[in-house]
Amino acid sequence: MEGVSYQRFPRVKIRELKDDYAKFELGDTDASMANALRRVMIAEVPTIAIDLVEIEVNSSVLNDEFIAHRLGLIPLTSEKAMSMRFSRDCDACDGDGQCEYCSVEFHLRAKCMGDQTLDVTSKDLISSDHNVVPVDLADSYAYDSSDQQRGIIIVKLRRGQELRLRAIARKGIGKDHAKWSPAATVTFMYEPEIHINEDLMETLTLAERQAWVESSPTKVFDLDEATGQLKGCLLLQEVVVVDHEAYTYDEEVIKKAEAMGKPGLVEIYGKEDSFIFTVESTGAIKASQMVLNAIEVLKQKLDAVRLSEDTVEADDQFGELGAHMRGG
């Protein structure tokens, strides 16, 4: 009905949760809200990344710009990013972006003194704030010969080569540069509903059922021996859905059914109010915190829109009042 508003109450159900990975169901909402949440997680959740590099000495094979770019892409622990100030808005340093409220300072000093190549890694970066340090990727990197955990390699030095620099890390968002994005990947899909036409399925032979099950690129269907039916001398195993969330909307099983002359064998559609999210973090913040921060940022954006609408409405009312007074 025109003019009638309604309020939605989205719900979240956690399916799987790790420090760098989260899978959850977002229900009782629509695609606009799901996509808004996804875009905010990728591009508008703030993190901290190196934004200014001052090279003092560099005798390595990489030029200064190359090293500065590699430093910027090293993920930094960013739990305090939400409470930090953007350098452009910081009044403590007049927008210079080099004070304790809007930046973190790093130093790196490395020189190769032996004949063996020296790996300069993110672990060589010394931070002025123990809460903002390079992400520990020990789980992703193997141990070297001395059983020391490796960091992210910045450059390799040979005998006599040296690298000394100072770097400033600042708060930012992925919309400005990808180095500030906390997300390695964020995807969502409509939760699929799958209905098998049992009457048509009974008309298929065991070989046809097997061929139809195997036509799916992912393990969505299987043959269940426990629910098989004896037909003549053959035990026809029933086709069951083992993992409806593995379906990727490729329509291969639908095409296979049509090729077998059994259109309507299966009906698959996506729920319009339920979405399955998969979130992977770079390690700058935990996947769960990335979702919570995205919801907070989205709330702030909606509050700004509401405030803007209220301001426009107030201006219109004052305009009408002024016109009425002038007319009177």
N, C-alpha and C positions, 0 to 999 in steps of 0.2 A: 504494500500500500504506500502511495506517495506521501512523503512527509513523516513516515513512521521510522524511528531509529531503533536499533537493537544493539545489545552489548554482547560481545563474545567472551568466553572464558576459556582460552587455550589451556591445554593440559600437556604435561611433559612426562613421559615414561622412560626411564633409563634402561637401556638394553645391555650396554657394556661400557665400562669406564676404567681407563688407565690414565697415567699422567699425560701421555702424549696422544691419547686416542679416546674418542667417545662416540657411542652409537646410541641414539635415543629416538623416541617417537614423539612427534609434535602433532597433537590431535585437536579437534574441535576448533579449527581455524581454516583459512583458505590459502591459496597459492601466493597471494600478494604478501601476506605476513611471513610465510615460509621463505620466500625469496628475499624479502627485506632483511630477515635475520641472517640469511646466508651472506648477502652482500656486505652487511655491517661487520660480520666476523672477518671477512677477507680484507676489507678496505678501511674500516673506521674504528676498530678497536686499537687503542694506542699501545705502542711498545717503545723500547729504548734501543737506539742503534747509533753507531759511530757516524757522525755527520761532518766532522772537521778533523783533518789530519795535518800536522806540521812535521815535516821530515827534517831531522837534524843531519843525519848521516845515512847515506844509502849507496853502498858499493856492490849491491847484489845485481843479478842479471835482470831483475824486473825494474821497470821505471817507477817513478813516484806515483803516478796516476793509477797504475795497475795495482800497486800495493794498497793505496787508499781505497780503491774499489773493493778489493778483497776484504779489507777490514770492515767496511760498511756492511757487508753481507754476513758477517759473523753474528749469529743470534746471541743476544744478551738477556740474562734473567731480568724480567720486567714486571715483577709483582707490584712494584711501587709506581708504575707508569701512570695509573689512573689518578694518583694523588700529586704527581709532578705537574709543573706548569709548562705550557708550550713556550719556547724561547721568545716567540714574537709577542707573547702576552705577559712576559715576566717584567714586573716593575722594579724588582730588586737589582737587576743589572741593566735596566733600560733597553731591553731587547738584544743585548749583546750575546746572550745565550751561553754565558760562561760563569754561572754562579751555582751554588749548592741546591737551589730550588728548581733549576731547570736543566741541569747538566751533570754529567759525571766525567771525570778526567782519567785518562789511561796513559801509561808510559810503557814503552818497550825498548829494551836495550839488549842487543845480542851481537856477539862477535865469534866467529869460528877461529879457534886457536890451534886445532889439530888437522890432521890429514883426512879425517873422516867427515863426510858431509853433515852439516848441522841443520836439523829441521827446526825452523822457527814456527811455533804454533800459537794458537789462541791462549794456551796456558802460560805463555810468556808475557801476556798483557797484564800489567799491574794496575788495579782499579783503586780509585780514591774512595769508593763506597763498596763495602763488602756485600751489600745487597744487590749490586749490579755487576755481574761478572760474566764472562763467556759461558755459554751453556755447556755443561759437562755431557759429552757424547760418548761416555765410556761404554755404553751398551751397544753403540753402533761401530765402534772402532776396536780393532784387535790390540792386544798387548804387543809391545816391541820386545827386542831381545833382552832388555834390562828390566822387563816386567813393569815398566812405567806406562801409565795410561796416556795415550796420545790425545792431543787436541786437534783442532782444525788447522791444517798446514797453511801458513801465510806465504812463506818463501823458504828456499833452501840456500844455505851459505856454504861456500868453499873456504879453504884456508885463507885467512887475511881479510875476508869480506865481513862487513859490519852493517848493522841496521839499528838506528836510534830514531825514535819518533815520539811525539806527543799527540794524543787524540782526544777529542771531545765528543761524548755521546749525548744525544738529545732525544726528547720525546717527539714522536711523530706518528702518522697513520699511513697505512698502505696506499691510500688514495694519492698521497704525495710522492711516495717511492716504495717499491716492493720490499726494500730492506726493512721497512717498519711493519710489514704484514706478519701477524702471529700465526697465520694459517698456512700449513703445507698443502692442505686440500680441504674443501668443505663442499659436500654434495648432499642433495636430498632427492628422494624419489617418492612418487605416490605409492602408498601401501596397496599392493595388488590383492584383488579378490578373485579367486579361481573356483569355477564350478564345472565339474565334469558331468556330462550327460551319461548317466549310468545305462540307460536303455540302449543308446548307440554303442557304448563301450562293450556291451555284452555281445554285440554282433561281430566283434573283431576276434580273430584267432590269436593264439599266444604269440606267434611271430609278428603279427601286425601290431599287437600291443607293445611288444619289445621295440619294434622299429619306431613306433610313435613316441615312446618314452625317450629313446636315444636321439630323437630329432631335436630335443632341447639342448642348447649349448651349455646350459648350467643344470645342476642337479635339482630340478624342481619336482619331478615325478619319479616314481619307482614302482616296481612290482612287489606286491606283498603276498608272500606264500601263505601266511597265516589266515588270510581272508580269501584264499582261492576257492573256486567252485569246480566241482567235477562235472565235466560236460563230455559225455561219451566215455572214452578211455583217457581223456586228457584233463589235467588239472589246470584250469585257466586262472592264473594269478590276477588278483584285482589291482588296478592302477590306483595308486594313492598319491596325494600331494605330501611330499616330505619336507619341503622348504619353500613356501610361497614367496618369501622375501628374496629368494635367489633369482626370481624371474626378472628379466631385464627389458621387458617390453619389446622383444625382438620378433615376436609373432611367428616364430619358426614352427611351433606346434600347431598353430592355427592353419598355416600353409600346408603342413604335412597332412592334417586331417582333411583338408579340401582336396589334396592330391589323391588321397585314399578314397575319395567319394563319400566322405563323412562330414560334411559341413555342419557346424554346430556341435561337434564332439566336445568342445571345451569353450567356455565363455570366460574371458579374462578382462577385467576393467580395474582402473585405479580408483580408490576412494578419494573423493574430492575434498575431504576434510581431515585426512590423515597422511602424514609425511614421515618418512624414515630418514634421519640425518646421519651422516658419517663425517666426523670432524677429526682431523689430524693436525697437531700443533708442531711448530718448528722447535719447540722447547723453551721459547721466550716466556710463555706462561702456560700453565696446565690447560688441557683441553676443556675441562669443566669450568675453569675460570674464564676462558675465552668466551664460552657461551653466556656466562653470567654478565661479563663485561659488555657483551654485545646487546643483551637485553637492557642494560642500564643506559647505554648509548642510544638505543632505539627509543627508550622512554624520554630521554632528554630531547631528542629530535621531535617527538610527538608533542611534548610540552611547548617547544618553541613554535610549532605550527598552531597549537591551540591559543597561545598568547598572541600570535600574529592575527588570528581570526578575531579574537576579542578586541584587539586594538582597532582593526578595520571597522568592526561593528560599532565601537564607541565613536569613532570618527564620523561614521554615517549618521549616528543619532545626533551628535553635536551639529553636524551640517544641516540636518532637517530642522533642528531647534533654531539655529541662526536664521535660516530662510523664513521660518514662521514668524520670528520676532521682527525681521525686516518687513515682512508683508503686513504685520499688524501695525 
